[in-house]
Amino acid sequence: MTLALPASAAKPFTEGLVTITLDDGWATQFSLARPELNARNIPATYGLVTLAIAEGWGGYMTLAQAQTLVAEGNDIASHTLTHPDLTTLSPTQLVAELQGSRAWLESALGLPAVPNLVVPYGLQNAPVLDVIRQYYASSRTVNAGRNFRDTVIYELRANDVARSVPVSTVQGWVDQAIAEKSWLILVFHEFTNGTPTRDTEYVTSDFEAILDHVQTSGVRTVTLSEGLALTERRTHPDLTAGFFVYTDGLQNGFANWSWADHSLDETNVVHAGTSAIRFEPDTWNGLMFHHPGLDLSQYESIRLWVHGGTVGGQAVRLVLHDGAQVLGSIRLDTALGGAIAPGTWQQVTIPLANMGASTGTLQDIYFQDDSGTDQPVMYLDDVVLLPN
Ligand SMILES: [Zn+2]
């Protein structure tokens, strides 16, 4: 028996995929990570900061080493000229960073094309994305999560493997990608054989353990370019069914900036699909889902499912924010016309006009405790913005 997936479900690949990306072009990637990858025949994608290599900055690879990576069959992505926060640049600087780095890589490494961008710090907003689309075919962020065939390829998600991330956590991500046939992109920075002194350093033997798990699990390893070729190459979200904020995970470029006690992978209380959001709304804490920027005037309402847990009656406020000010807000019980019910899912469709939010650039969606006290756990699922 097969269960029909909801229309909102992300489209799986034919099998799980894992990509190893190595950011910035650190010398230890060449000296410590590359031998382990080569020993296992796993090609990786290196996102290079081009001026660091061109000018021989300390701690970075040499040009000859970068050329060796290419000769050994690895994938190269641009990581800009100087690794700035792209959202702070003038238009001229932005074009220089995007166009100049790509041109240098193609010339210095003899590559016919370098179509993919790794965004410094994962920071891109709507105006920056407009320019990225002119120079690149895809853009990889550091928003955590998995990618699917219909993921927008200018908002590729990737899980950062910082010093504090245990091997077992990464192994769990790999197993999840296999189970749901999604595409997991891992991000590494520097490597060390000793004790990490920076959050961006990872212990080489732990990296080996991750690669061993990748191999023994049998998951398919792909470079960024190879993974992209298996997608629908969707460059913009499909709005016909609405713009999804959350289905079985955050969608469409939304990143999790929540600070409340919560999980985006609740599997016991689920409205549809495999996961829901568990949220404990205490003392003004909140869920916060951040987006590079959406034109609110394209949307008429926001629809979601809410479950009050075992107790119900939570005081929670939905807030739409543009990063500087509140665009509109409403209490969920007000929108429901009564208290959040315990033990059951309720759908609520909230016209943006009822929140006072008809125009503006939406960057943040909050579900925030509105009581200032300790409230019981509740659940949310299938949050979608419905177009006009
Ligand atoms: Zn970087």
Boltz pocket constraint, residues with backbone or C-beta under 6 A from the ligand:
constraints:
  - pocket:
      binder: B
      contacts: [[A, 23], [A, 24], [A, 79], [A, 83], [A, 119], [A, 120], [A, 121]]
      max_distance: 6.0
